[in-house]
Amino acid sequence: MTRLDALISQAGEFSRSDIKIMVKKGRVSVNGQTVKDYSLKVSESDNIAIDGKTIDTAKFIYIMLNKPAGYVSATEGDKNVIQLVPQEMFRKGLFPVGRLDKDTEGLLLITNDGDFAHKLMSPNKNVVKTYRAKIERPITDADIEAFAKGIVMRDGTEFKPAILRPFGENSAEVEISEGKYHQVKLMFAARENKVLYLERLAIGGLTLEPNLKRGECLRMTAEMLDRI
Ligand code: URA
C-alpha cells in the first residue's frame, strides 16, 4: 500500500503539492468515493480519479515505438525518440531499451523500468532480434554460411552466429542474438556488402504491430511483454 499523494505523483503529471491541494478541494476520488485525506493508504489496483476522470497510477510503463529514421535512440539531444512519446504515456525517467541507429527504423521499446531493460539487454539472455535489410549486392551462399558461423572483424570484434535469409533481389531478414553497436551493418561490411536500409521487425516473439505507423507509440499490454 502507498500513500494516495505518492501514488498519484508516480503517474508523473502532478506535483505532490498540487495533489495535496486537489485532494483537499475534494477533486479526488478513490473507488468512487471522494476523499479528503491525501495520506490515505491505497494501491495500484484502486480506481483513482481526478474530477471524475480515472488516472493511470502504474509506476512502470512499457511502450512500443515504430521508430522513424532521423531520430536518435537517446533521452536528450535534437530529435530523440523520447520526443515521440505522446503526453498520455509520458513519465519521468523514460529511456529507450537498447539502441537503433539514427537511420534505422522499426521496433524500439521505451520504458522507465530499469530492471526490465537490464534483463532484456543482458548478453547472456540471448534474445533474438530480427531485422529486414536492403543491401547493395545480392547475398551469396558464402554470406549465409559466414553469418551462420559468426563473424570476426579485423579489429577483433566477434559477432555470434546469425541467421541470414535472403529474399527478393537485394533484401534479407537477419536474426542476431546480441545487440552490438552497428552489428548488422558491420556484419554485412565484413562480407564486402553495404546495408542501404535497416528496419527491426521483432524482439524475441514480439513483432512490430502492423497498424502502428512510423513515429507512433502504443502502450504495451502484459501479454505483449510476455511475447518477448
Ligand atoms: N544493427 C545495426 O547495424 N544498426 C542498428 O540500428 C541495429 C542493428
Residues whose N, C-alpha, C, O or C-beta is under 5 A from the ligand:
A	BS01	URA	R99 L100 D101 T104 K180 H182 Q183 V184 K185 L186
